[in-house]
Amino acid sequence: MIVLRNALRRPSAWLPPLRAALVSKLGGNIISLYATQGLNYLLPLALAPYLLRVLGPRGYGGIAFAQSLMAYAVVLTDFGFAFSATRAVALARDDPNRLARIFWTTLAAKGVLLLVASTIILAAVLLFPTLREHAAVIGVCGMAVVGAVLLPQWYFQGLERMRAMAWIQAWSKLLILAPAFVLVRSEADELLAAAVLSVPALLGGLSCLLSVRYLAPIRFYRPSWSDITGALTGGRDFFVSNVATSSYVTSNAFIVGLISGDRAVALYSLANKAALAAFGCLSPVVQASFPRASLLFGRSLEDARSFVRRISVPLVVLAALISIVLLLFAGPIVRLLAGPQYGGAVPVLRILALLPLALTAGTLLAQIVMINLGLTRSLSRIYVSMGLLNLVMLPLLASRLGASGGAISLLSVETLGPVLMAGVIRRAWFPQVNPA
């Protein structure tokens, strides 16, 4: 309290550094990512109270089921480019020819992967009756996947020029508010609700791609097939990590829906979205710090260590406070978001209350440290181990405990991940010295 009182009495001691941090390129990118990520998490969460009441557990659960399936397509089309391409752009920012090759090759590779994902999903819908029941909603939710393919966030993030792109995405996300309240009136409007949630992603991705010409012009480059396969090879370890991660981040909602039905997936999705929205308060700092960390790790390991310490301590403390709030106020949060008919989501949210802390620790260790130390192969093994453990636990827990079982499985693997990562980093960053 004394330190806080003294700080408030002497604002000249801390306001200039704070102002300098906010107007710096890193500070601006953090704010821009807060705008983007905040809307990604908070707008669907803001709509949740209305949609949950209007659509009911069955209608909302059907959309959540379709979105969980589309998340697999997003993982496939991203293929780790969020890290591999961002890092490549950050290291090539002063070489226009390399930048052009990275930009157009990445877009071409994502386009090829979109065709593959579309073919797989179409075949799955035709083969499985459960998916055929949700075919129309799945098709509408697919627009969000196309938007994710078109969105060149990896390019702007690598250049540390996120401000304008954040504004474009913000406006596209805000467009969903009025149509949602006007068009979606009952459970029969499930398709309209799916469109309202998916179209802004398509508009935002297309608008940001078109804005490249004016915000960060790039030369045209026609990628060859060898360029595309090279980009896929470069992102392979990241893709393996993403696939393994999706086996518990995405698959839990999907498998809970298959085993326990639409109501269970609605309860799980509500609690999971609340926990992820809380984590979204911190994740933009990590994302904006990634290109800067890539440069520092490439120049000076000591500077990189200092940078990691500066961002890690406050983030972990804030994550712990957020988790405590979720644990203590799970009941009021669920009632505020969805009303009393979703009371079954309260114990699920209490289980997931520690998720923001676990995700913050894991994201810092994985994205900021392990990737930049070149430990992507070890990171892939960790994520595969977590995914396999989840796939063993989840069917048993979901069949017995429904939505709560999915939450227990998710929190278990997300807690194990940072422990394994810390062990690998300790061996790599502080190797044992064997005396001769």
N, C-alpha and C positions, 0 to 999 in steps of 0.2 A: 504493500500500500504506500509506503514511504517513497519507493522508487517511482510509482505511478504519479503520486502527488507532485514530486519534484519535476517529473517530465511535463506535467500539465502546466506547472508554473513557469517552465523555461522552454516554450515551444521553439525558440530559435535554435535550440540544441539538436532537435530532431526533425523539424519541418524541412529544412533545406535538403538533408540526405533523402528524406522520403519523397520530396518533390523531384529530386534528381532521378531517383529510382523509377518513379512513375513515368517520367518523360523519356527515359532511356529506351533503346530499341527493345531490350528484353522486357522492361516493364510494360511497354505498349503492346507487345505480343501477348503477355500474360493477360492484360485487360481484354484484348481482342478475343483470346481463347475463352475467357470467362463469358463473354457475350455469346460466343458460338456454343460452347459446351453447356453453359447455363440454360440456354433456350432448348438445347437438345434434351436436357433432363427435365427442366422445370415446366416447359409448356405442356408436354404430355401429362405431367403430374398435375398441372393446373386444370387441365381438361378432365382429369380422372374423376373428380367428384361428380361432374355432370354426366359423363359417359357411363360411369359405373351405375348411376341411378337410373338413367334412361334406358340403357341397353340391358341391364340386369346381368347377373353372373354368367348366364349362358351366352348372350350376345357378346359381352366384353371378353369372355373366355375364348370364344371363337377367333376374335381378332388377335388376342395374345398368342394363341396357338399358331396362327398364320404368320405373325411377326417372328415367332421363335424359329419357324422353318426358314423364313427369308434371311434370318441372321446367318444361317449356314452359307447362303449365297454371298452375303457380304464378306464373310471370312474367306471364301474361295476367291472372289474377285479382288479383294485387297492383297492377298498373297504375301503379306508382310511388307508391301511397298510403303506403308505408313512409317516404317523404320528404315528399310533399305534405301528407298528413293529419297526420303527426307535427308538422311545422312549423306547420300551421294550429292544431292543439290547443295547442301551446306558446304561440302568440301570443294565443289566445282563452281561456286557462285561467281568467281572472277574469270571464268573461262566460258565465253558464249557458245563455242562449238560443243563443248562437253555438256553444257546445260541443255542445248537443243536436243542432243542425242538422248539424254536422260528423260527429258519431258515427253517427247513423241514416242519413244520406246515404251515408257511406262504406260502411257495412254493406250497404245496398241496392245500391249500385253493384257491390260485390264479388259479391253474389248474382247479379246480371244477367250478370256476366262468367263466373261459374261455369257458368251454363247455356250460354253461348256456347262455352266451352272443352270442356264435355262433348259438345256436338254435333259439334264439329270432331274430337275424338279418336274418337268412335264412327264417324264417316264414314271416318276414316283407317284404323281397324282393319278395317272392312268392305272397303275398297278394296285394301289392300296385304297380300299373303300373309305377308311377314315379320312384320308386326304381328299378323296373325291367329294366328300360331304362339305369340305371347306374350299373347294376349287375356286369359286368366284372370289372369295375373300383373299385367297393366296395370290391370285392373279392381280388384284388391285394393289395388294401390299408389295408386289414386285416392282412397282414404280419407284419405291424407295431404294431398291437395289440399283436400278439404273442411275438414279441421282448420285448414289455413293460412288459409282464407277466414274461418272463425269466430274465429280468434285476434285479439283487439283489442290487439296489442302496440303498435301505433302510438298508441293512446289512452293507455295507461299510460306509454309512453315520453315522449309529449308533456307529460304532467303530471309527469314525473320521479317516478313512483310504481311502481317495478318490483319491489319486494321480494316482495310477496305473489304476484304473477303468476309470478315466478321459482320460488317454492316449489311452486306448483300444477304448473307444467310439469316441474319436477324429479321429482316423484312419478310423473307420468304416464310420463316417460321411463324411470324405474327399473323400472316394471312389465314392461318387455320382457325383463328379464334372466332370470328364472326360466322363463317359457314358452319362451324361445329354447333353453335347454339341455335342457328336458324334452321338448318337442314335435318339434323339428327334429333328425332322426337320420340322414337320408340325402338323396341328390339327389332322391328322390321327394317330399320334404317342401318343395319349392320354394314352393308356395302358402302353406303355414304360415309359412315364413320371411318371405315378403312381408307377411303379415298381422301378424306379430310386430313388423316394422319400421314398419308403417303405422298400426296401431290407436292407439298412444300419441299420435301427432300429432292424431288425431281427438278422443280423450278430452281431451287438453290444451287444444285450441282451444275445445271446448264448455265445459269447466270454467272456463276463464278468462273466457269470454263471460258465463256465468251469475254469476261472481263480481263483475262490474261493479256489480251492484245493492248489494253490501255493501261493496266496497272504494272505489269512486269513483262514487256514484250519479249517474245522468244522467236528465234529464227526457225524456219521450217526445216524439218529433217525427215526423210522417208526411212523408217526403220526396216531393216532386213529381218528375215526370219531368224538369222543367227543373233541379231540384236535382241529380239524378243526372248529367245531361249536363254540367252545370257542373262537378261534381267530376271527371268524366272529362276535360273540357277542361283543368282545372287540373293534372291529373297527366299530361297528354299528353307533355310533354317528358321527364319521368321515365320514362314507359312506353317511349318511343323508345330512351332510354338502356338500359333493362332488356332490351328486345328485342335490341338490338345486343350487349349484354354476354352474353346467353344464347347468341348465335350462336357464342361461343367457350367460355364456361364450361360450358354445357349441351350444345351441339351436338357438341363434340369427342367425348364418350363415345358419343353416339348415332351419329355418322357413322363413328367407328372401328369400332363394332359392325356397321354396315351393310357396310363395306368389308372388314374383316378378321376378323369373326366374334366369337363369344362369348368365346373365350379372350383375344383381344386387348383387348376392352373390360374384361374382368376385371382384366388387368394394369394397364391405364390407370387404371381406377377405384380400384384399391388404392393406387397411387402418388399419384393426385390427392387421395384422401381423407386420406392421411397428410400431404401438404403443406397441405391446407386445415385439418386439425386443428391443425397447427403455427401457421398464421395465426390460428386461432380463439383462441389464447392472447392475442391483442392486439386483435382486432376489437371486443370489448365496450367497450373504452375509447373508441373512436371513436363507437360507437353511443350510448353514454351521454352523450357530449360534444355530440352534435348539437343537442339542444334548448337547452342552455346557450349554444352557439355562435350559434344562431339569435337568441336574446335579445340577446347582446352585439353582433352585427353590426347589429341594429336600433337599438341605443342609441349605441354608440361604436366607430368603426372602429379607433381606437388600442387600446382594451381588447380588441377582437377579435383584433388582431395579437398582442398579448401572450399571450392565451389560446392561440392557435394555436402559438406558439413553445414554450410550457410543455409542451404535450402532444406535440408533434411530435418533439422531439429524443430523449427517452427511448424513444419508440415505434420510431423508425427504428433506433436503436442495438440495441434488443432484437431487432428483426426481422432485422437483419444477423447477429446471433449465432445465432438460430434457423436461418437459412439455412445457415450454416457447419456447424452440427451435422447437418442433414439431408444435406449434401454428403459429410461425412466418414463418417457412420455409416449410409448408405443400405442397405448389405448387412445389417448386424445388425438394422436396423429391419424390413426385409422378412421376414427369417427369423423374427423374433419374432412378427410379425403373422400370417404365412401359411404359413411352412414352406418347405422347399427346392423344392417343386414350382412355386412362384411366383418362382423366381429371375429370370425375365425381367422382373420389375417393378423390379429394382435399377437398371438404367440409366435407366429411366423416372423413378424417383424422383430420381436424380442430376440429370437435366435439370430437374426441377421444384423442385430445392432452393432456387433463387432466387425461387420464387413468393411465399413469405411477405414478403420484402423488397419486391418489386414491388407486391404487393397492398396492403401497409401504406402505401407512398408514394402509390399511386393513390387509396386510400380517403380518406386525409387530404386530399389536394388536391381530390378531387371532392365528398365529403360535407360536410366542414367548411368549405371555402373557397368553391369554385365555386358550390355551391347557394345559400349564404348571401350571395354577392355578386350573385346574380341572373343567373349565367352558365349557366343550364340549357340554353339553346339551343346555346351553344358546346360544352357538355359532351355534348349529344346528338350533335353533329357528330363529336366525337372518338370516341365509342363506335361510331357508325356506321362511321367509317373503320377502326377496329380490327376490327369485325365483318366488314366486306367483305374486309379483308386476310386474316383468318383463313379465310374461306370460299374464297379463292383458293388459299391455301397448304395447307389441311388435306387435301383429297382427294389431292393429289399426294404429300404427305408420308406420309399414312396408307397409301396403296397401296404405297409403297416400304418404309416403315419400321414400319408397324403402330402399336402403342401408342406407341413412341418418337416417331413422326411427329406424333401428336396432342399429345404433350408439348412438342415443339419449337415447334409452331404456337401453342399456348397461351402459352408463356413469351415468345415473340416479341412478341405483341400486348400482353401485360400489361406488358412493359418499355417498349414504345413509348408506351402511354397516359400515364404520369406525365410523360414528356418533353413531350408535346403540351400537357398540362394546365398544366405549369409555365410554358410560353410564353404561354398565354392569361392566366393569373393575373398574370404580370409586366406584361403590357400594360394590364390592367384596374386592378391595385392600385398600380402605380407608373407612371402614364402619363407619356410624354415631355412636357416643357415646351418649347414652341416660343417663342423670344423674339420679341417684337413687332418 
